């Protein structure tokens, strides 16, 4: 065991001395000569394999070129060392007749050399299999980055469509395609051209994003609009819905219910996003601006077991009145045959039901209320009911339903 350890130590010292002799006296002087050309190195490296790798010659030689040069030098030097070791061990084997000790030593040298060559070849093949870049290193540039536009519902105090559209197009289409072209380019001139284009796109994307953050904000949960946008002359007058592209390849389509009053009350405006572009919402003359919002993730295909049903009487008709209506089967534009007094929604479903007293153009609804769960008595909601007092009965007052339209959304509120 001690003899084996000594042999390993001797071999390690041998390779360490080679390394010192080859690189220890190298002087890296980062300067230029009087003509402005790169100054040659003070140590001349052997050009041992010009067809594979060129030896460093000037102080402008990149670090990665030294790494590649050292890699091939070690491979070739180790191969030559193994070759001459086999010759030497074979010679010992030939002259070892009658000397068992010398014969055993020759066999050990042959096996050790073959084992070392196998390890060397295995390391080269492994590096090639993992990635050719490990053994064929090239100078690469640090590519510029761009801000990615987060998906969701954005509220702004002015028109920003051009900013949103430009940033979305750059981050999702133009920039990735240009990066792909950069890595596929075969010449340095082509790479430089793509790199310059990437830098321009990066600057444009950063400018767009900075302007968006200055005039807009991303809605993270439902509620009242940010106070910065609720001033007399500074309302949230525009909204932009951006799809979310997840890392597993899915696309989340966002939507929003915009309210004309605080606390998610008043007239509402409904808008759905798309899966491949920015959707702009202009509230227009119908609503002018929004003061509260309810964002959701829209699912196009609901669970077939889910139900949303309105009833003509409270407590889902309590078994006495047969009148009921599936909301998703309502007539054109969601108009109901009668004003409902109760509502059933399948528990744990992602259904959103809007009951409204009237409908305008382009998904605009007058006094409305949004429901996400079963409600036994819709008469408790003043927005979609009215108080009726009878003079003949000493002003006895009752509430009557007013909802005339129902809208069903398969979406998850966040």
MIVEX-632018 format. One record per residue: x, y, z of N, C-alpha, C in turn; residue in three letters. Coordinates in pm, whole numbers. Atoms other than C-alpha are relative to their C-alpha. Example, Ala and Ser with C-alpha at 12.3 -4.5 7.8 and 13.67 -1.06 7.14 Angstrom:
89	-119	0	1230	-450	780	90	120	0	ALA
-82	-119	-6	1367	-106	714	-77	109	73	SER
END
This chain:
83	-120	0	0	0	0	87	126	0	UNK
-89	-115	-7	283	240	89	70	21	-134	UNK
-66	-10	130	458	159	-239	-91	62	-104	UNK
97	-55	95	140	237	-436	-20	149	23	UNK
17	-142	-32	92	569	-256	119	83	-47	UNK
-120	-72	44	452	667	-333	-1	19	-152	UNK
6	-11	146	398	591	-702	-98	109	-43	UNK
101	-103	32	84	807	-711	54	138	29	UNK
-58	-129	-36	266	1087	-534	104	44	-101	UNK
-103	-33	98	557	1070	-779	-63	47	-132	UNK
66	-39	124	321	1086	-1078	-64	137	13	UNK
63	-131	-21	134	1381	-929	104	110	-4	UNK
-108	-100	2	461	1567	-871	53	21	-140	UNK
-50	-8	136	567	1487	-1226	-86	94	-85	UNK
91	-85	78	256	1646	-1382	1	145	52	UNK
-5	-135	-58	279	1941	-1142	123	75	-49	UNK
-123	-63	49	639	2009	-1252	-14	40	-147	UNK
23	-35	140	533	1999	-1618	-83	128	-10	UNK
87	-118	0	262	2252	-1544	80	126	35	UNK
-79	-116	-41	507	2485	-1368	98	40	-110	UNK
-96	-32	104	766	2457	-1645	-66	66	-120	UNK
66	-51	120	510	2530	-1913	-63	136	21	UNK
76	-123	-23	312	2810	-1752	61	91	108	UNK
-51	-78	-113	518	2929	-1453	82	119	-41	UNK
-87	-109	41	747	3149	-1655	-67	92	-104	UNK
73	-83	95	476	3308	-1863	-20	140	58	UNK
19	-138	-45	461	3686	-1841	-111	63	-82	UNK
112	-64	68	125	3847	-1926	17	151	13	UNK
-20	-144	-1	197	4208	-2019	-107	62	-88	UNK
111	-58	74	-118	4398	-2122	41	140	-46	UNK
-48	-127	54	32	4671	-2340	6	-12	-151	UNK
-14	-4	144	79	4774	-2699	136	56	-33	UNK
-127	-57	41	388	4852	-2895	-22	140	-56	UNK
10	-139	46	462	5191	-3044	-88	18	-122	UNK
83	-12	120	269	5114	-3363	-148	-17	29	UNK
140	19	-35	-55	5054	-3175	-47	-143	-18	UNK
37	140	16	-48	4682	-3255	11	-72	133	UNK
-6	79	-123	-98	4418	-2990	141	-51	22	UNK
-136	41	-32	228	4342	-2816	9	-152	7	UNK
-14	146	-7	355	3984	-2863	35	-45	141	UNK
-33	56	-131	387	3759	-2561	151	-19	14	UNK
-143	18	-26	729	3736	-2398	39	-147	-2	UNK
-26	144	6	696	3356	-2387	-65	-55	-125	UNK
53	59	124	652	3170	-2715	-55	-139	31	UNK
64	129	-25	403	2888	-2676	20	-92	-119	UNK
-18	95	112	466	2574	-2883	-129	-17	-79	UNK
117	19	87	231	2546	-3180	-6	-148	-36	UNK
-10	146	11	189	2172	-3131	-106	-61	-91	UNK
106	57	85	-135	2122	-3327	-70	113	-73	UNK
59	-117	67	-198	2413	-3568	-132	-29	-71	UNK
126	34	67	-478	2223	-3743	-117	-5	97	UNK
106	9	-101	-671	2200	-3413	-15	130	77	UNK
4	-119	-83	-579	2502	-3205	126	81	-24	UNK
-115	-88	20	-353	2804	-3255	57	40	135	UNK
-66	-40	-124	-99	2894	-2990	-20	149	24	UNK
10	-144	-31	-143	3229	-2808	125	73	-45	UNK
-114	-74	54	77	3493	-2967	11	142	53	UNK
-3	-140	-44	-23	3839	-2836	-72	14	134	UNK
63	-24	-130	-140	3994	-2512	-151	18	-13	UNK
144	-15	21	-487	4041	-2668	-71	-134	-12	UNK
61	132	5	-545	3666	-2670	-100	-13	115	UNK
106	9	-100	-873	3604	-2487	25	-115	97	UNK
-18	103	-103	-885	3400	-2167	-51	-135	-48	UNK
56	129	41	-1107	3136	-2326	94	-71	-98	UNK
-95	63	92	-837	3078	-2593	112	-70	78	UNK
-98	68	-84	-586	2999	-2318	-57	-130	55	UNK
63	119	-56	-833	2754	-2164	-5	-111	-104	UNK
5	100	107	-883	2577	-2498	139	-53	-31	UNK
-137	42	29	-509	2571	-2561	52	-97	106	UNK
-43	88	-110	-438	2420	-2218	-71	-135	-10	UNK
76	125	9	-714	2163	-2270	61	-93	-105	UNK
-55	85	106	-574	2037	-2602	145	-38	30	UNK
-137	36	-36	-217	2052	-2472	3	-117	97	UNK
5	109	-98	-306	1832	-2175	-44	-129	-67	UNK
47	121	69	-494	1587	-2401	112	-61	-83	UNK
-104	51	88	-212	1557	-2655	121	-46	81	UNK
-115	39	-82	64	1552	-2391	-27	-130	75	UNK
35	124	-71	-121	1284	-2193	-1	-118	-95	UNK
-1	108	98	-167	1080	-2509	141	-45	-35	UNK
-140	34	30	202	1100	-2595	67	-69	119	UNK
-57	63	-120	294	1019	-2237	-47	-145	13	UNK
52	136	-6	69	714	-2245	62	-89	-106	UNK
-60	78	108	212	604	-2581	141	-44	37	UNK
-138	35	-37	574	618	-2462	4	-89	125	UNK
6	89	-116	475	456	-2132	-28	-144	-42	UNK
27	135	51	333	160	-2324	125	-61	-64	UNK
-124	51	62	655	132	-2526	100	-42	108	UNK
-94	32	-108	862	142	-2209	-43	-125	76	UNK
48	118	-71	641	-110	-2032	14	-125	-84	UNK
-18	116	89	651	-337	-2337	144	-45	-4	UNK
-142	34	-3	1030	-319	-2338	36	-75	129	UNK
-26	70	-127	1040	-417	-1969	-57	-141	-3	UNK
61	132	7	806	-705	-2041	84	-97	-81	UNK
-82	86	87	1033	-834	-2318	128	-47	69	UNK
-128	36	-61	1346	-832	-2102	-19	-61	140	UNK
24	48	-135	1178	-968	-1790	3	-151	13	UNK
-5	146	-4	1230	-1333	-1877	91	-46	114	UNK
-77	52	-114	1343	-1513	-1564	2	94	118	UNK
2	-95	-111	1274	-1211	-1343	-148	30	34	UNK
144	-17	-32	924	-1242	-1186	-33	140	50	UNK
27	-132	-54	951	-909	-1006	-10	104	-113	UNK
1	-93	112	1035	-720	-1326	-120	-25	-90	UNK
117	34	81	760	-907	-1514	-127	58	62	UNK
118	-54	-68	500	-808	-1254	-5	152	-10	UNK
-6	-145	10	618	-446	-1262	-39	48	-141	UNK
35	-36	139	588	-437	-1644	-149	-14	-22	UNK
146	18	14	233	-577	-1628	-77	113	69	UNK
66	-109	-72	135	-315	-1369	6	130	-78	UNK
-14	-124	80	272	-35	-1588	-92	-3	-121	UNK
88	10	118	83	-163	-1894	-145	22	41	UNK
138	-15	-44	-245	-191	-1702	-30	143	46	UNK
22	-137	-47	-202	148	-1536	-8	98	-116	UNK
2	-89	117	-125	315	-1871	-130	-14	-78	UNK
126	22	71	-422	153	-2043	-118	59	77	UNK
107	-55	-83	-645	251	-1752	-2	152	-9	UNK
-8	-146	12	-523	612	-1771	-51	49	-134	UNK
47	-39	133	-585	627	-2147	-152	-12	-9	UNK
145	17	0	-938	491	-2097	-70	114	76	UNK
58	-112	-76	-1008	757	-1833	5	127	-83	UNK
-15	-120	83	-877	1027	-2068	-103	1	-113	UNK
97	7	108	-1089	908	-2360	-143	13	52	UNK
134	-10	-60	-1392	869	-2132	-35	144	35	UNK
24	-140	-35	-1354	1229	-2009	-33	83	-124	UNK
25	-74	124	-1336	1362	-2368	-138	-32	-56	UNK
132	40	52	-1640	1160	-2480	-113	54	87	UNK
103	-51	-89	-1836	1267	-2171	-24	149	-22	UNK
14	-143	25	-1766	1634	-2234	-70	27	-133	UNK
67	-15	130	-1868	1597	-2599	-148	-32	10	UNK
140	40	-13	-2189	1423	-2496	-81	105	76	UNK
72	-101	-78	-2282	1685	-2235	-22	126	-81	UNK
12	-119	83	-2211	1982	-2459	133	24	-71	UNK
-124	-30	73	-1959	2053	-2736	65	130	45	UNK
-56	-127	-43	-1917	2400	-2585	106	-17	108	UNK
-102	24	-102	-1710	2242	-2306	139	-13	-61	UNK
-131	25	61	-1432	2153	-2549	23	84	-125	UNK
-15	-92	113	-1498	2395	-2836	-50	136	47	UNK
43	-126	-60	-1509	2723	-2651	12	113	-101	UNK
0	-117	86	-1594	3043	-2833	-26	124	85	UNK
26	-127	-68	-1599	3404	-2731	-146	38	-18	UNK
141	-38	6	-1954	3506	-2647	-21	137	65	UNK
34	-130	-57	-2108	3841	-2573	-113	-16	101	UNK
109	-1	-97	-2331	3913	-2277	-118	70	-65	UNK
115	-55	70	-2670	3959	-2439	-79	94	92	UNK
79	-92	-83	-2882	4252	-2320	-131	-66	42	UNK
127	52	-48	-3196	4180	-2121	-112	99	-26	UNK
116	-87	17	-3547	4317	-2151	-100	-28	111	UNK
107	25	-98	-3831	4365	-1903	-115	-74	-68	UNK
113	74	55	-4112	4116	-1960	-129	55	58	UNK
127	-58	-42	-4463	4254	-1946	-83	-105	74	UNK
77	99	-76	-4649	4069	-1666	-144	-8	-52	UNK
137	19	42	-4982	3919	-1765	-98	42	108	UNK
102	-40	-95	-5301	4041	-1603	-76	122	-50	UNK
80	-118	32	-5530	4344	-1594	75	125	49	UNK
-68	-125	-32	-5362	4686	-1604	-100	115	-7	UNK
81	-122	2	-5534	5016	-1518	92	120	-22	UNK
-82	-117	34	-5403	5343	-1662	-86	127	4	UNK
72	-128	-2	-5493	5710	-1638	6	72	-133	UNK
-4	-57	134	-5455	5764	-2011	24	-108	-103	UNK
-23	99	106	-5416	5590	-2348	146	-45	-4	UNK
-136	54	-1	-5111	5358	-2346	12	-121	-94	UNK
4	119	82	-5194	5102	-2616	130	-22	-77	UNK
-123	16	78	-4885	5171	-2826	114	-52	86	UNK
-105	47	-91	-4658	5118	-2523	-18	-148	32	UNK
28	140	-32	-4828	4794	-2425	24	-91	-120	UNK
-13	84	118	-4839	4658	-2779	146	-16	-41	UNK
-142	8	36	-4475	4743	-2852	76	-90	95	UNK
-72	80	-98	-4349	4590	-2529	-39	-147	-10	UNK
45	139	13	-4562	4278	-2571	61	-66	-124	UNK
-55	56	124	-4444	4227	-2930	149	-24	12	UNK
-145	15	-16	-4078	4283	-2839	33	-119	91	UNK
-35	102	-99	-4076	4055	-2533	-44	-140	-41	UNK
53	133	33	-4285	3771	-2679	39	-48	-139	UNK
-23	42	138	-4187	3773	-3045	135	49	-54	UNK
-117	-54	70	-3919	4008	-3182	131	-35	69	UNK
-125	23	-72	-3654	3972	-2910	39	-148	0	UNK
-38	142	6	-3667	3588	-2881	44	-45	-140	UNK
-40	37	136	-3650	3555	-3261	138	53	-35	UNK
-132	-58	29	-3351	3788	-3279	110	-72	80	UNK
-98	79	-77	-3172	3594	-3001	29	-131	-71	UNK
-18	125	74	-3229	3276	-3199	88	22	-124	UNK
-81	-32	118	-3084	3441	-3509	145	27	37	UNK
-137	-27	-46	-2782	3556	-3308	78	-130	17	UNK
-72	125	-25	-2692	3203	-3201	12	-86	-126	UNK
-9	75	125	-2757	3065	-3550	92	65	-101	UNK
-88	-70	94	-2535	3323	-3720	133	-73	-14	UNK
-122	76	25	-2227	3169	-3880	124	87	-7	UNK
-115	-90	8	-2004	3475	-3906	-5	102	112	UNK
-8	-101	-105	-1885	3730	-3654	-70	129	-41	UNK
65	-122	46	-2015	4014	-3869	-151	-10	20	UNK
145	21	-18	-2366	3864	-3863	-36	7	148	UNK
26	-4	-144	-2344	3816	-3487	1	143	53	UNK
-7	-140	-44	-2240	4178	-3436	-125	76	-42	UNK
122	-67	45	-2538	4292	-3644	-120	-35	87	UNK
112	42	-86	-2783	4086	-3439	15	56	141	UNK
-24	-54	-133	-2620	4203	-3115	-39	147	7	UNK
38	-141	3	-2663	4567	-3215	-152	16	-2	UNK
146	-5	5	-3028	4501	-3297	-61	-35	136	UNK
49	38	-132	-3080	4330	-2961	15	114	101	UNK
-20	-113	-91	-2935	4629	-2777	-104	110	-25	UNK
101	-100	32	-3173	4864	-2961	-138	-43	51	UNK
128	51	-49	-3471	4642	-2880	-8	7	152	UNK
-4	-7	-146	-3363	4628	-2515	-28	143	48	UNK
22	-140	-39	-3349	5009	-2492	-146	41	-23	UNK
139	-36	31	-3691	5044	-2658	-96	-65	101	UNK
86	70	-95	-3847	4782	-2428	6	65	139	UNK
-14	-62	-131	-3707	4948	-2115	-70	135	4	UNK
69	-129	6	-3840	5287	-2227	-151	-19	9	UNK
143	28	-4	-4187	5144	-2287	-45	-41	140	UNK
37	51	-132	-4192	4964	-1953	3	110	105	UNK
-9	-111	-96	-4080	5272	-1761	-121	92	-13	UNK
117	-87	20	-4363	5476	-1916	-127	-69	49	UNK
117	75	-50	-4616	5200	-1836	-7	7	152	UNK
-1	-4	-147	-4510	5189	-1470	-30	139	53	UNK
25	-138	-43	-4536	5567	-1452	-149	33	-4	UNK
140	-40	21	-4897	5584	-1575	-100	-113	26	UNK
90	115	-17	-5041	5238	-1496	42	-82	121	UNK
-38	99	-101	-5048	4965	-1235	-73	-130	-28	UNK
55	133	21	-5112	4590	-1242	-95	-34	114	UNK
100	34	-101	-5430	4485	-1060	32	-140	54	UNK
-34	129	-59	-5334	4207	-819	-118	-67	69	UNK
121	55	-62	-5672	4162	-650	-115	97	-21	UNK
116	-84	20	-6026	4293	-678	-17	102	111	UNK
25	-104	-100	-6140	4608	-498	-4	136	-67	UNK
3	-137	52	-6130	4983	-535	128	31	-78	UNK
-114	-42	80	-5902	5143	-791	99	74	88	UNK
-106	-68	-74	-5569	5271	-656	-33	148	14	UNK
39	-139	-31	-5620	5611	-492	66	102	-92	UNK
-66	-92	93	-5373	5772	-735	-84	25	-124	UNK
79	-10	121	-5631	5716	-1009	-144	42	29	UNK
137	-34	-35	-5940	5838	-823	-21	149	25	UNK
17	-144	-14	-5885	6212	-831	-105	53	-97	UNK
103	-60	84	-6125	6452	-1000	38	-9	-147	UNK
-43	-3	141	-5919	6475	-1317	96	-112	-34	UNK
-100	105	23	-5709	6163	-1285	-60	-138	28	UNK
67	127	-19	-5940	5862	-1314	64	-108	-87	UNK
-45	112	83	-5859	5516	-1447	-91	-9	-121	UNK
85	-10	119	-5994	5579	-1793	28	-108	-103	UNK
-36	103	96	-5818	5296	-1978	49	-124	73	UNK
-47	126	-57	-5746	4932	-1910	55	-87	-113	UNK
-63	88	100	-5528	4676	-2088	15	-138	63	UNK
-3	138	-50	-5556	4298	-2048	107	-76	-77	UNK
-115	69	60	-5235	4100	-2112	-7	-148	37	UNK
1	143	-34	-5233	3718	-2137	126	-41	75	UNK
-115	53	-74	-5005	3524	-1904	45	-129	-66	UNK
-57	121	58	-4777	3269	-2070	86	-67	107	UNK
-70	69	-108	-4665	3017	-1807	118	-78	-54	UNK
-120	73	40	-4339	2825	-1810	-31	-141	-52	UNK
35	134	48	-4519	2496	-1872	-77	4	-132	UNK
59	-10	132	-4658	2626	-2202	-147	39	-2	UNK
141	-39	-1	-5009	2720	-2087	-14	152	-14	UNK
32	-142	11	-5173	3054	-2156	-123	29	84	UNK
113	-40	-85	-5397	3216	-1894	-63	125	-60	UNK
72	-113	56	-5664	3446	-2037	-70	75	114	UNK
57	-80	-107	-5760	3727	-1803	-126	73	-48	UNK
117	-81	27	-6082	3922	-1783	-25	90	120	UNK
27	-91	-110	-6229	4195	-1567	-144	52	-8	UNK
128	-70	-13	-6557	4342	-1444	31	136	61	UNK
-28	-135	-45	-6526	4719	-1413	-128	63	54	UNK
115	-61	-65	-6759	4912	-1181	11	152	-5	UNK
1	-147	8	-6865	5276	-1208	12	66	136	UNK
-5	-56	-135	-6869	5320	-829	97	-81	85	UNK
-88	69	-94	-6651	5226	-534	-70	-123	56	UNK
50	120	-69	-6690	4893	-351	-77	-94	-94	UNK
56	92	100	-6782	4707	-672	-152	13	-10	UNK
143	-27	14	-7121	4870	-717	-23	93	-120	UNK
39	-90	108	-7311	5062	-983	-7	-70	-134	UNK
-2	57	135	-7302	5013	-1358	130	-78	-20	UNK
-120	81	22	-7057	4757	-1489	32	-11	-148	UNK
-48	22	136	-6850	4697	-1797	82	-129	3	UNK
-64	133	2	-6736	4341	-1882	93	-10	-119	UNK
-96	15	109	-6426	4265	-2085	82	-128	17	UNK
-84	120	3	-6240	3946	-2182	127	28	-80	UNK
-124	-11	74	-5878	3925	-2291	10	-106	-108	UNK
-27	103	101	-5725	3708	-2564	123	-79	41	UNK
-114	83	-36	-5454	3444	-2565	129	38	-72	UNK
-121	-30	77	-5207	3613	-2801	20	149	-29	UNK
-19	-143	24	-5237	3992	-2782	-50	80	120	UNK
47	-90	-105	-5307	4291	-2559	-138	52	-39	UNK
137	-45	24	-5677	4376	-2530	-21	134	68	UNK
21	-134	-54	-5761	4744	-2485	-147	19	41	UNK
135	-33	-46	-6064	4862	-2285	-14	151	10	UNK
36	-143	-6	-6201	5209	-2353	-140	8	56	UNK
132	-3	-64	-6489	5282	-2117	-97	90	-76	UNK
83	-83	83	-6618	5556	-2342	-103	82	77	UNK
100	-88	-60	-6923	5772	-2278	-93	-74	96	UNK
92	76	-84	-7119	5488	-2114	39	7	146	UNK
-43	7	-139	-6906	5478	-1802	108	102	33	UNK
-100	-104	-16	-6629	5735	-1852	128	-50	68	UNK
-117	51	-72	-6398	5570	-1594	-48	-106	99	UNK
34	102	-98	-6385	5287	-1344	56	37	136	UNK
-47	-30	-135	-6356	5321	-967	21	-125	84	UNK
-30	127	-66	-6351	4955	-863	-2	-110	-106	UNK
-23	102	102	-6270	4629	-1036	-4	-138	62	UNK
-2	140	-40	-6306	4250	-1016	68	-80	-112	UNK
-70	76	104	-6038	4066	-1218	-23	-151	17	UNK
18	145	-7	-6066	3696	-1305	81	-68	-111	UNK
-60	85	103	-5902	3412	-1498	-113	-69	-74	UNK
110	53	80	-6130	3308	-1782	32	-139	-52	UNK
-10	135	54	-6177	2939	-1863	-107	-17	-107	UNK
95	9	110	-6338	2873	-2199	-94	-120	13	UNK
81	123	-5	-6465	2522	-2119	-31	-34	145	UNK
36	28	-139	-6656	2483	-1789	-22	-148	25	UNK
33	136	-40	-6712	2164	-1597	-147	-28	-35	UNK
140	25	39	-7028	2002	-1744	-93	-27	118	UNK
83	27	-117	-7149	1918	-1393	-39	127	76	UNK
32	-124	-69	-7160	2282	-1284	-133	57	-52	UNK
128	-61	35	-7492	2468	-1282	-13	139	59	UNK
39	-131	-51	-7617	2824	-1241	-146	19	-42	UNK
144	-4	28	-7996	2851	-1213	-64	114	78	UNK
78	-103	-69	-8225	3145	-1133	-144	-49	16	UNK
136	45	-33	-8568	3096	-974	-92	120	16	UNK
98	-108	-7	-8884	3301	-980	-40	34	143	UNK
35	-23	-140	-8933	3267	-601	125	-18	87	UNK
-112	13	-93	-8703	3286	-298	22	-146	37	UNK
-35	135	-46	-8527	2977	-158	-15	-104	-110	UNK
6	90	114	-8505	2822	-504	-140	-59	-18	UNK
143	33	17	-8887	2819	-526	-56	-85	113	UNK
45	79	-115	-8905	2606	-209	-93	-114	-40	UNK
79	114	45	-9064	2333	-416	-141	33	-41	UNK
140	-35	30	-9383	2530	-491	-18	58	-141	UNK
14	-67	129	-9311	2710	-818	95	-66	-100	UNK
-87	70	96	-9177	2531	-1127	89	93	-82	UNK
-75	-91	85	-9035	2847	-1287	147	9	42	UNK
-144	-17	-20	-8659	2833	-1315	67	7	-137	UNK
-67	-21	129	-8404	2912	-1583	150	-21	19	UNK
-146	15	4	-8051	2784	-1651	59	127	-61	UNK
-55	-127	47	-7841	3097	-1688	71	-15	-134	UNK
-72	18	126	-7625	2951	-1966	-92	-33	-117	UNK
97	26	107	-7942	2871	-2163	-100	115	-14	UNK
89	-116	10	-8097	3216	-2133	-12	43	-146	UNK
18	-46	138	-8236	3372	-2452	110	97	-43	UNK
-101	-89	58	-8039	3613	-2673	35	114	94	UNK
-54	-109	-82	-7818	3861	-2486	-30	-17	149	UNK
19	30	-141	-7903	3691	-2156	-126	56	60	UNK
124	-57	-55	-8251	3839	-2121	-84	-111	63	UNK
76	99	-75	-8460	3655	-1860	-150	14	-27	UNK
144	-8	20	-8829	3567	-1897	-73	68	114	UNK
56	-67	-116	-8897	3709	-1549	114	39	93	UNK
-104	-45	-93	-8704	3882	-1271	14	-103	113	UNK
-19	107	-99	-8555	3617	-1038	3	52	143	UNK
-4	-32	-143	-8582	3609	-660	103	-84	75	UNK
-105	80	-63	-8318	3345	-584	90	-60	-108	UNK
-103	46	94	-8009	3193	-741	73	-121	59	UNK
-78	117	-42	-7833	2856	-725	125	-9	-87	UNK
-127	22	69	-7463	2809	-815	65	-123	62	UNK
-64	122	-50	-7289	2473	-786	113	35	96	UNK
-107	-29	-97	-7071	2482	-470	138	-38	-56	UNK
-140	23	38	-6693	2499	-526	22	14	-150	UNK
-21	-24	143	-6746	2593	-891	65	136	-20	UNK
-62	-128	34	-6575	2882	-1069	-95	88	-80	UNK
98	-81	71	-6897	3033	-1200	-13	139	62	UNK
31	-137	-40	-6954	3409	-1185	-129	39	-72	UNK
129	-38	59	-7312	3531	-1239	-24	149	24	UNK
35	-142	-8	-7401	3893	-1316	-150	13	-25	UNK
142	-32	18	-7763	3999	-1265	-13	151	-15	UNK
4	-142	33	-7847	4335	-1419	-142	44	-31	UNK
133	-56	28	-8148	4563	-1448	-15	45	-145	UNK
8	-43	139	-8061	4665	-1805	131	-19	-71	UNK
-120	26	80	-7814	4622	-2087	20	110	-103	UNK
-34	-97	103	-7634	4877	-2301	73	-68	-115	UNK
-76	55	112	-7396	4827	-2591	134	-55	49	UNK
-137	50	-18	-7077	4621	-2595	31	-37	146	UNK
-23	53	-135	-7098	4438	-2259	-12	106	109	UNK
27	-99	-105	-7217	4742	-2066	-136	-31	62	UNK
123	34	-71	-7480	4673	-1798	-29	108	105	UNK
41	-97	-99	-7680	4913	-1583	-2	-65	139	UNK
-3	45	-140	-7737	4868	-1207	4	-154	8	UNK
-24	146	2	-7599	4518	-1145	60	-46	131	UNK
-69	61	-114	-7469	4279	-884	65	-129	-47	UNK
-76	118	39	-7210	4002	-912	-10	-105	110	UNK
15	111	-96	-7262	3662	-745	96	-113	-36	UNK
-86	117	21	-7024	3370	-698	-47	-121	81	UNK
52	113	-78	-7234	3150	-467	-153	9	7	UNK
145	7	-9	-7592	3045	-406	-56	111	90	UNK
66	-107	-76	-7824	3325	-285	-148	-34	8	UNK
140	43	-17	-8160	3227	-138	-100	113	-20	UNK
95	-110	10	-8312	3575	-144	67	120	-67	UNK
-58	-111	74	-8214	3825	-414	-63	133	36	UNK
66	-124	-38	-8453	4079	-265	81	78	103	UNK
-85	-69	-97	-8182	4166	-12	102	92	-68	UNK
-100	-77	72	-7980	4342	-286	-68	120	-68	UNK
73	-118	48	-8106	4701	-344	28	35	-146	UNK
-35	-39	136	-7922	4743	-676	-88	-67	-104	UNK
79	73	100	-8139	4484	-851	-144	-22	48	UNK
139	7	-47	-8465	4539	-662	-55	142	16	UNK
61	-130	-29	-8709	4822	-590	-100	-16	114	UNK
97	2	-109	-8929	4911	-294	-136	48	-52	UNK
135	-31	47	-9304	4911	-367	-92	14	122	UNK
86	-27	-115	-9538	5071	-109	-146	16	-45	UNK
142	-1	33	-9916	5022	-119	-73	96	94	UNK
70	-100	-80	-10118	5326	-2	-124	-60	66	UNK
123	57	-54	-10437	5124	46	25	-87	122	UNK
-34	84	-116	-10259	4901	291	89	76	98	UNK
-71	-84	-96	-10126	5188	501	151	1	-25	UNK
-140	-12	42	-9805	5222	306	84	-123	37	UNK
-79	122	-21	-9707	4864	356	93	-19	-120	UNK
-100	3	107	-9385	4825	157	58	-141	-16	UNK
-67	127	33	-9239	4522	-14	105	28	-107	UNK
-103	-14	103	-8935	4472	-237	-35	-92	-116	UNK
28	75	122	-8976	4357	-595	129	-12	-82	UNK
-123	18	80	-8703	4212	-820	-5	82	-129	UNK
-10	-80	123	-8579	4419	-1115	94	-60	-105	UNK
-100	55	93	-8307	4203	-1275	-67	-56	-125	UNK
56	45	127	-8381	4145	-1643	101	-77	-85	UNK
-105	66	79	-8047	4013	-1770	92	-80	93	UNK
-94	85	-75	-7813	3738	-1654	119	-34	-90	UNK
-122	33	73	-7452	3682	-1763	77	-104	79	UNK
-75	108	-66	-7261	3362	-1684	144	3	-50	UNK
-144	-1	33	-6880	3370	-1671	65	-121	65	UNK
-78	111	-55	-6665	3062	-1627	140	54	32	UNK
-127	-62	-35	-6384	3232	-1440	25	-4	149	UNK
-41	2	-140	-6188	3233	-1116	45	139	41	UNK
-33	-134	-49	-6179	3565	-932	130	-4	82	UNK
-121	-8	-84	-5844	3669	-784	15	138	61	UNK
END
